[in-house]
Amino acid sequence: MSEVLINVYRGKLVENIIRGDVAVCDNRGNLLYYVGDPNKITYFRSAAKPIQALVVFLSGAVEKFDLTKKEIAVMCASHHGERIHLETVQSILDKIGYDRSFLKCGIVDPLSRERMIEVYRNSEEMTELLCNCSGKHSGMLAACKAWGFDVEGYYKPDHILQKKILSVISEFCSYDEDKIYVGEDGCGVPVFGMPIFNMALGYARMSEPSSLKEEFREGIKEITNSMLSYPEMISGSKGFCTNLMKHTKGKIVAKAGADGVYCMGLMNKGIGIALKIESGLSQASYSAAVEILLQLGVLEEDEYKELADFHRFKVKNNLGHDVGYYEPVFKLVKVE
């Protein structure tokens, strides 16, 4: 059962209580720490993107289209629609010979409020490139072209590409394919439901992939290296994923998923972390993630200083006044 992770204060009163579940494991499949139910089944959401991106390597698209680390990074992103993100996704499309109409991720506002205001103020054209998942979709198109697959319906569960991705997710996270719940994500592609333990296991293997078969091992090394080399691609200049990876200088590979999912791998340690906020509140997942890193002794003082605002997230009113804050209240339970 989920446990209380965070109290949200307004003034001196706890106004909201946020529950969730946490799993921390190693790349051999040993549960190390937990809070609540480490076998809580939920959707992987966009935290699965780095593993989904393996098909870009398996297909040979990286070599065929001379894809750069920056382009690989944006394929793993839930980007904020900043100009660097749009330009990088457009670069991928140019290399594979498709225009943006081939992207079936939908047209939505940028995740960044500041960027959204800029788009509307400047009357910028609303296109598929602005969608936070346009990078992932461009990677899927690249894999289809490299393999010679028809791109029609590339995003549907019965398409051969999505069947390959499902198989990769299953093997990478050691969870039987027939047990995975397959739903439809916000951007239209399949999304995978499994225990958060298996999500943590996937990130443990991302951080130290020696136990994986060679084609997975080499691909995921390039993916994590790309994410850590270009953290600004993964969310945005003010995004948590970007700032977490930027300020920890290669120690942590991390990716948010929608509705309160967050996953991290401690690089070269073979330790993976996954959490799910019961209410789906993403900013609560950031607070919990920083608290977990503190309890594991991962963050140095200077690193924490850069991430403190994500940890004790400030509640502001319409006037911009600080009226409350998030307070993590959980303790990791060590498995003896």
Buried (B, 14 or more C-beta within 10 A) or exposed (E): EBBBBBBBBEEEEBEBEBBBBBBBBBBEBEBBBBBBBBBBBBBBBBBBBBBBBBBBBBBEBBEBBEBBBBBBBBBBBBBBBBEBBBEBBBBBBEBBEBEBEBBBBBBBBBBBEEBBEBBEEEEBEBBBBBBBBBBBBBBBBBBBBBBEBEBEEBBBBEBEBBEBBBEBBBBBBEBEEEEBEBEEBBBBBBBBBBBBBBBBBBBBBBBBBEEBEEEBEBBBBBBBBBBBBBBBBBBBBBBBBBBBBBBBEBBBBBBBBBBBBBBBBBBEBBBBBBBBBBEBBBBBBBBBBBBBBBBBEBBEEEBBEBBEBBBBBEBEEEEEEEBBBBBBBBEBBEEE
